[in-house]
Amino acid sequence: MRIRVRRTGGFAGIERRAEVDTSTRPDAAQWRALGERVLASGRPAPPAGVPDGFRYEITVDGRTVYAADPRLTEDERELVSRVLKEGA
């Protein structure tokens, strides 16, 4: 499974991207479950955010959903955090 996150917005407006390929990871099943939950709860179009808030484009195996601060679900927040931390 490939998971890609693109974060835009924020006070400085700096874009950040990261991607994780979970296929060879020992925790691949956990990543898959989290990715599937995010796809199920995500929005098909970018939602309205708040001034200086972050907006997220989350792509899991070619399927893209959108999220924005401050209305991220716990699953979205966890996935975004993990991908931005561990992704290249």
C-alpha positions in Angstrom: 0.0 0.0 0.0 1.3 3.5 -0.9 0.1 6.3 1.2 0.8 9.9 0.2 0.0 13.1 2.1 0.2 16.6 0.8 -0.3 19.4 3.4 -0.9 23.0 2.4 -1.8 26.2 4.1 -0.8 27.2 7.6 0.6 30.5 8.7 3.6 30.4 6.4 1.8 28.7 3.5 4.6 26.1 3.1 3.6 22.9 1.3 4.8 19.6 2.6 4.6 16.2 1.0 5.5 12.7 2.1 4.9 9.1 1.0 5.1 5.8 2.7 5.2 2.4 1.0 3.9 -0.1 3.6 4.4 -3.3 1.5 7.6 -4.4 3.2 6.9 -3.0 6.6 6.3 -5.4 9.5 3.3 -3.2 10.6 1.8 -3.1 7.1 -1.6 -4.5 8.4 -1.9 -1.6 10.9 -1.1 0.9 8.1 -3.7 -0.8 5.8 -6.4 -0.7 8.5 -5.7 3.0 9.2 -5.6 3.9 5.5 -8.9 2.1 4.9 -10.6 3.9 7.8 -9.4 7.3 6.5 -10.7 6.5 3.0 -14.1 5.6 4.4 -14.4 8.8 6.4 -12.7 11.2 4.1 -14.3 13.8 1.9 -14.3 13.5 -1.9 -13.6 17.3 -2.3 -11.5 19.8 -0.4 -13.5 21.1 2.6 -13.5 24.7 3.8 -10.8 25.2 6.3 -10.0 28.0 8.7 -7.6 30.9 8.1 -4.0 29.8 8.6 -5.2 26.2 9.1 -3.7 23.2 7.2 -5.5 21.4 4.4 -4.7 17.8 3.5 -4.8 15.7 0.4 -4.5 12.0 1.4 -4.0 9.4 -1.3 -4.1 5.7 -0.5 -3.4 3.3 -3.4 -4.6 5.9 -5.9 -7.8 6.9 -4.1 -7.7 10.5 -2.8 -9.7 12.1 0.0 -9.4 15.6 1.6 -9.4 17.0 5.1 -8.8 20.3 6.8 -8.1 21.7 10.2 -9.7 21.8 12.7 -12.1 19.0 11.6 -9.7 16.1 11.2 -10.9 12.8 12.6 -8.6 11.0 15.0 -7.7 8.5 12.2 -6.9 11.3 9.7 -4.8 13.0 12.3 -2.9 9.8 13.1 -2.3 8.9 9.5 -1.1 12.4 8.5 1.2 12.6 11.5 2.7 9.1 10.8 3.2 9.7 7.0 4.7 13.2 7.5 7.1 11.8 10.2 8.1 8.6 8.5 7.7 9.4 4.8 10.3 10.6 2.4 
